[in-house]
Amino acid sequence: MAATTRITVTLPSEQVAELKKLTDNVSGYVAEAVARQIRHHLLAEELRRHEDEHGEFTDEELATAQSRIFGSAESESSANAA
């Protein structure tokens, strides 16, 4: 298990109540949320760096990336037909 550090976080009472409805492991839930935010931040920084070096992504590049991430409608309809 990774090393941990105990911290205190202040959240609105309403958020804490909803959080406790979602999970019995509040620390784990919050740790996963923080890790996800860090990944999003690092990815955004990397995409900015890439665009600074190579220019903005084209519509074709964005469509290809979206298809690779989410799959294409064409491949889904072919799979459903089989």
C-alpha positions in Angstrom: 0.0 0.0 0.0 1.2 3.5 -0.8 2.4 5.7 2.1 -0.4 8.0 3.4 -0.6 11.3 5.2 -3.5 12.3 7.4 -4.9 15.7 6.6 -8.0 17.7 7.5 -10.3 18.8 4.8 -13.3 21.2 5.2 -16.3 20.5 3.0 -19.8 21.8 3.0 -22.1 19.7 5.3 -24.4 18.9 2.3 -21.5 17.4 0.4 -20.4 15.3 3.4 -24.0 14.0 3.8 -24.2 13.0 0.1 -20.7 11.5 0.2 -21.6 9.3 3.2 -24.7 8.1 1.2 -22.3 7.0 -1.6 -19.6 5.3 0.3 -18.5 4.0 3.7 -14.9 4.8 2.7 -14.9 8.6 2.5 -11.0 8.7 2.6 -10.8 6.2 -0.3 -13.5 8.1 -2.3 -11.7 11.4 -1.8 -8.3 9.9 -2.6 -9.7 8.5 -5.9 -11.3 11.9 -6.8 -8.0 13.7 -6.1 -6.0 11.2 -8.2 -8.5 11.7 -11.1 -8.1 15.5 -10.9 -4.3 15.2 -10.9 -4.5 12.9 -14.0 -6.8 15.4 -15.7 -4.5 18.3 -14.9 -1.4 16.5 -16.1 -3.1 15.4 -19.3 -4.3 19.0 -19.9 -0.7 20.3 -19.4 0.7 17.7 -21.8 -1.9 18.6 -24.5 -1.1 22.3 -24.1 2.6 21.4 -24.5 1.9 19.4 -27.6 -0.1 22.1 -29.1 2.6 24.7 -28.3 5.1 22.6 -30.1 3.0 21.3 -33.0 0.0 23.7 -33.4 -3.6 23.1 -32.6 -5.2 19.7 -33.2 -7.1 19.5 -36.4 -10.7 18.4 -36.6 -9.6 15.1 -38.1 -7.1 14.5 -35.3 -9.8 15.2 -32.7 -12.3 12.9 -34.4 -9.7 10.1 -34.6 -8.9 10.6 -30.9 -12.6 10.6 -29.9 -13.2 7.4 -32.0 -10.2 5.7 -30.3 -11.4 6.7 -26.8 -15.1 6.2 -27.2 -15.4 4.0 -30.2 -17.0 4.9 -33.4 -20.7 4.7 -34.1 -19.9 2.7 -37.2 -18.0 0.0 -35.3 -20.8 -0.2 -32.7 -23.6 -0.6 -35.3 -21.5 -3.3 -37.0 -21.0 -5.1 -33.7 -24.8 -4.9 -32.9 -25.6 -6.4 -36.3 -23.4 -9.5 -35.7 
